[in-house]
Amino acid sequence: FSSNDGNNWLNEGEDGLDQSLNYLQVTGLDSLHRVTLAAISAPLSVRFISFAALPQGNEIHLTWKTADENGNSHYILERSGDGSRFQPMAELPGMGGPALIHQYQYTDRTPLTGRNIYRVKQVDKDGKYSYSWQLSVDPGMTDETLFNVFPNPVQGDKLNLSFSSTNGQ
C-alpha cells in the first residue's frame, strides 16, 4: 500500500515475493510515497503443502505438493551451493485447479559436491511469482553420519550441532 498524504492508501500489489527471505518487490512507483506492508484478504495463487529432498546414491530426488493452484502457470526448480545465488534447473508446468492436491517431482542427476540448496519458484500467469521454503541437502551425508546437539538442554538462544561420520570423514 502507498500514500502521498498518509490518509488515502492505494494497494500497489506486488511483482515478486520471497517469503523465505522476507523479500517483496514492487515496481511502478514513480515518486516518493509512504509505503507499508499489510496482509490483505486476497488468496495466494498456490499453497505449498510439502517440499522434500532425498539423496539416492549420486542423485537427489525432489518432490513437492501444492493445493489451490489459482492462476498458476509453472514452477521453476532452482539450486544453489551458497544459499544466495540460485540457478534454474528445471521448469514444470502447473497442473491447475482449486482445492486439488498436486504432486511434482524432479531428480537432480548432477548434484553439486557438498551442500545443495533447493527452492521452488512458483510463477503466475500474470508473471508474478513467489518462492517455497529452502531445503539443504548434502549427498555425502549418509545414514552413517552422526550428529550431536549441545548443550542439552539448550540454554538461551544458542544451539550447536556437531557432525561426524562412522567411516572417518
Disulfide bonds with the S-S distance in Angstrom:
none
